[in-house]
Amino acid sequence: MPRKTKAEGRAPRRGRAGWLKAVIAIVVCGAAAGGVAVYRTVSDEAVERPVTTDEAGRLALSRLNLYQASPVAVTLTADEGGGVSIRVDGVVDYRTHRGVGRYRTTGASGPMDHGLIVWDTGGLGLAPDQAGSGTTGSPGSTGGPGTDAPAWQQAEHIPRQGWSPRTYTADPLDAGLNLLVQLGADRPDNPLLLAQSGARWLGRDRIDGRDHDRFAGPRAQGSAPDGARSPLTYWVDGDGGLRRVTMRMPGLGTPTTVEFTGRQADAKLPEAPWLTG
């Protein structure tokens, strides 16, 4: 299980939980009629500004595009504080709102822990990873996949008692997984609502040979002080494809980062035995 550490200066769990609910509200905001005018001119200067009509439209489409592309390969990196970081490499299916992958915990002195991880909108489950153990299949199972099998194949063969389930906390890994599984949507957002709620253009970056506009997301009530940026930043390409999302966490200097690296068409995510009775 990923180890927990208490970073100095970290916000109290109760306060962070309320903040997290507000952040999640950002990515599930519905369409609304009306709104304010969106800027239609683009400055050549790399200065933060409100989004243009085109930019608001691409940002609004990014969640739908992610949903339609799923299952998609993802990498999540979370700073737990105290020199401890966790990386999750996995796959998310936005039609079922489930994810599966491998996690690896690293501390100041090197590797600490690793295993399989599955998650959905209600929580997560952890299990030992058979990769590198010199065995075939999973504990308590027969005919399971070999150690070179992808995480989604190994997870399918782990019995219910092999998982350690828990609901989400407000710590960085859990907050990142909770956000990640809700980023895709089966319909576009309302671009006027995004602009009205404070979405802003921050700059442009080149990732893997492709240009991406960097946006501060809209602000849900309670997610940021009045006039401050959203804790969420999105990297969106010219077609409305979402490439990266970062989330700033209270009390931590390094944001949680999610990278989307393409469709994983052959992945079949397991059912959710880690949360059943």
C-alpha positions in Angstrom: 0.0 0.0 0.0 1.3 3.5 -0.8 2.7 4.9 2.4 1.3 8.1 3.9 3.4 10.9 5.2 2.4 14.2 6.8 4.2 17.1 5.2 4.9 20.2 7.2 2.4 23.0 6.6 -0.1 20.6 5.0 -3.7 21.9 5.2 -5.9 20.0 7.7 -7.7 16.9 6.2 -11.1 18.4 6.8 -10.3 21.7 5.0 -8.6 19.9 2.2 -11.6 17.6 1.7 -13.8 20.6 1.3 -11.4 22.1 -1.2 -11.3 18.8 -3.1 -15.1 18.7 -3.4 -14.9 22.2 -4.9 -12.2 21.1 -7.4 -14.2 18.1 -8.5 -17.2 20.4 -9.0 -15.1 22.2 -11.7 -15.0 19.2 -13.9 -18.6 18.2 -13.5 -20.2 21.6 -14.1 -23.2 21.3 -16.4 -24.3 23.5 -19.3 -25.9 26.8 -18.6 -27.7 29.3 -20.8 -26.3 32.8 -21.3 -22.9 33.9 -20.0 -20.5 36.7 -20.8 -18.9 37.6 -24.1 -15.7 35.7 -24.9 -12.6 37.6 -26.2 -12.3 37.2 -29.9 -8.9 38.7 -30.5 -5.6 37.0 -29.7 -2.6 38.8 -28.5 0.8 37.8 -29.9 2.3 38.4 -26.4 2.5 35.5 -24.0 0.4 37.3 -21.3 -2.3 35.6 -19.3 -5.7 36.7 -20.5 -9.3 35.5 -20.8 -9.9 32.7 -23.3 -11.0 33.5 -26.9 -14.1 32.0 -28.6 -12.0 29.3 -30.3 -10.1 28.5 -27.1 -13.3 28.2 -25.0 -14.7 25.9 -27.6 -11.7 23.6 -27.6 -11.5 23.6 -23.9 -15.2 22.7 -23.8 -14.7 19.8 -26.2 -11.7 18.4 -24.4 -13.7 16.2 -21.9 -15.9 14.8 -24.7 -12.9 14.0 -26.8 -11.3 12.2 -23.9 -14.5 10.2 -23.3 -14.7 9.2 -27.0 -11.0 8.2 -27.1 -11.2 5.9 -24.0 -9.9 3.6 -22.8 -6.8 5.9 -22.7 -3.3 5.4 -21.3 -2.5 7.7 -18.3 0.3 8.5 -16.0 -0.3 10.2 -12.7 2.4 11.6 -10.5 1.6 12.8 -7.0 3.9 14.5 -4.4 2.9 13.1 -1.0 5.2 15.4 0.9 8.2 14.6 3.0 10.2 13.6 -0.1 7.7 10.8 -1.0 6.2 10.7 -4.5 3.8 8.1 -6.1 3.6 7.4 -9.9 0.7 5.5 -11.4 0.8 4.1 -15.0 -2.5 2.8 -16.1 -5.6 2.9 -18.2 -8.9 4.8 -17.7 -12.2 4.0 -19.4 -14.5 7.0 -19.2 -17.5 5.0 -20.3 -17.4 2.9 -17.1 -15.5 5.5 -15.0 -12.9 3.0 -13.9 -9.1 2.9 -14.0 -6.5 0.2 -13.5 -2.7 0.4 -13.3 0.5 -0.1 -11.4 1.8 2.3 -8.7 5.3 2.9 -7.5 6.2 4.8 -4.3 9.6 6.5 -4.1 11.2 8.2 -1.1 14.3 10.3 -0.6 16.4 7.1 -0.3 14.8 5.3 -3.3 12.0 2.9 -4.1 9.6 2.1 -1.2 6.6 0.2 -2.4 4.8 -0.9 -5.6 1.7 -2.9 -6.6 -1.5 -2.9 -8.6 -4.2 -0.2 -8.2 -7.8 0.0 -9.4 -10.1 2.9 -8.9 -13.5 4.4 -9.7 -15.7 7.3 -8.6 -16.1 5.7 -5.1 -12.6 4.7 -4.1 -9.7 2.5 -4.9 -8.2 -0.9 -4.3 -4.6 -2.1 -3.9 -3.1 -5.5 -4.5 0.4 -7.0 -4.9 1.9 -6.9 -8.4 3.2 -10.2 -9.6 5.6 -8.6 -12.1 9.1 -9.4 -11.1 8.1 -12.0 -8.5 9.1 -15.0 -10.7 5.6 -16.5 -10.5 2.7 -16.8 -12.9 -0.8 -15.6 -12.2 -2.1 -14.0 -9.0 -2.3 -15.3 -5.4 -5.4 -17.5 -5.0 -6.1 -17.7 -8.7 -5.6 -20.4 -11.4 -4.8 -19.9 -15.1 -3.9 -16.2 -14.5 -1.7 -14.2 -16.8 2.1 -14.2 -16.7 4.2 -11.6 -15.0 4.6 -9.7 -18.3 0.9 -9.1 -18.7 -0.4 -5.5 -18.5 -2.0 -4.4 -15.2 -5.5 -4.7 -16.5 -5.0 -8.4 -17.3 -3.4 -9.1 -13.9 -6.2 -7.2 -12.1 -8.9 -9.3 -13.7 -7.5 -12.5 -12.2 -7.0 -11.3 -8.6 -9.8 -12.6 -6.3 -11.9 -10.4 -4.2 -9.9 -11.2 -1.0 -6.7 -10.2 -2.8 -7.7 -6.5 -2.8 -7.3 -3.9 0.0 -10.1 -1.5 -0.7 -10.7 1.9 0.8 -12.7 5.1 0.1 -10.9 8.2 -1.0 -9.1 10.5 1.4 -8.0 14.1 0.6 -4.3 13.1 0.2 -2.6 13.9 -3.1 -2.8 10.4 -4.7 -6.4 9.9 -3.8 -7.3 13.4 -4.9 -5.6 12.9 -8.2 -7.2 9.5 -8.9 -10.6 10.9 -7.9 -10.2 13.9 -10.3 -8.7 11.7 -13.1 -11.6 9.3 -13.3 -14.1 12.2 -13.7 -12.3 14.2 -16.4 -14.0 12.6 -19.3 -17.7 13.4 -20.1 -20.2 12.2 -22.6 -21.1 15.7 -23.7 -19.2 18.9 -24.2 -19.1 21.7 -21.6 -20.7 25.0 -22.3 -17.9 27.3 -23.6 -19.7 30.5 -22.5 -20.0 29.1 -19.0 -16.3 28.2 -19.0 -15.4 31.8 -19.9 -17.8 33.2 -17.4 -16.3 31.0 -14.6 -12.8 32.3 -15.1 -11.1 30.1 -17.6 -7.9 31.8 -18.8 -5.2 31.3 -21.5 -1.8 31.0 -19.9 0.6 30.3 -22.7 1.5 27.7 -25.3 3.8 24.7 -24.9 5.1 22.0 -27.3 4.6 18.4 -26.1 5.8 15.5 -28.2 6.1 17.7 -31.3 2.6 19.1 -31.0 1.5 22.6 -29.9 -0.8 22.8 -26.8 -2.5 25.8 -25.3 -2.2 26.0 -21.6 -5.4 27.0 -19.8 -6.3 27.8 -16.2 -9.6 26.0 -15.7 -12.9 27.6 -14.6 -13.3 28.2 -10.9 -15.9 26.5 -8.8 -17.0 28.2 -5.6 -14.6 27.5 -2.9 -11.8 26.1 -5.1 -9.8 29.3 -5.2 -10.0 32.7 -3.5 -11.8 35.5 -5.4 -9.7 36.6 -8.3 -7.2 33.8 -8.0 -6.5 31.1 -10.6 -8.2 27.7 -10.6 -6.0 25.0 -9.0 -6.5 23.1 -12.3 -4.4 23.7 -15.4 -5.2 22.0 -18.8 -3.0 21.5 -21.9 -5.3 21.3 -25.0 -4.2 20.9 -28.6 -5.7 22.5 -31.7 -8.3 19.8 -32.1 -9.5 19.9 -28.5 -7.4 16.9 -27.4 -6.5 16.9 -23.7 -2.8 16.1 -23.2 -2.1 17.1 -19.6 -3.8 18.3 -16.4 -2.1 19.5 -13.2 -3.8 20.1 -9.9 -2.2 22.3 -7.2 -2.7 20.9 -3.7 -2.9 23.0 -0.5 0.4 23.0 1.4 2.4 21.3 -1.3 4.7 23.0 -3.8 4.6 20.3 -6.5 1.3 19.8 -8.3 -0.3 16.5 -9.0 0.2 15.8 -12.7 -1.8 13.7 -15.1 -0.6 12.8 -18.6 -2.7 11.3 -21.4 -0.6 9.4 -23.8 -3.1 7.9 -26.3 -5.9 5.4 -26.8 -5.4 1.9 -25.4 -7.9 0.1 -27.6 -7.1 -3.5 -26.4 -7.6 -2.8 -22.7 -10.5 -4.4 -20.9 -11.0 -3.0 -17.4 -12.0 -5.5 -14.7 -15.2 -5.3 -12.8 -15.1 -3.8 -9.3 -14.7 -6.7 -6.8 -12.5 -4.5 -4.6 -15.6 -2.5 -3.6 -18.3 -5.2 -3.4 -19.5 -6.9 -0.3 
